[in-house]
Amino acid sequence: MAAFRNIAVHDYQSLLHPILANVITEHLDEFLQFTQCVLMSERGNGT
């Protein structure tokens, strides 16, 4: 999941649709947890 996040954040042009679809269908819960952590961190930083 971390590798996908790094590609998504830093090199979005190299994302392949089959990989994206797999992440959504197989790892959506992990992605939602990650985004929740990011949002909580942003709120803690006052942004």
Residue, then its C-alpha position, 0 to 999 in steps of 0.5 A: m500500500a505504501a508503494f501505491r501511495n508513493i506513486a499516487v502522490h509523486d508520480y501520478q502519471s504512471l498509475l495504471h488503471p488495473i492497479l488502481a482498480n485493484v487497490i480500490t477493490e482489495h485495499l480500500d479500507e487501508f486507503l480510508q484509514f490512511t486518508q483519515c490519518v492525514l485529515m486528522s493530522e491536518r486538523g491538528n496542525g491548524t490547516 
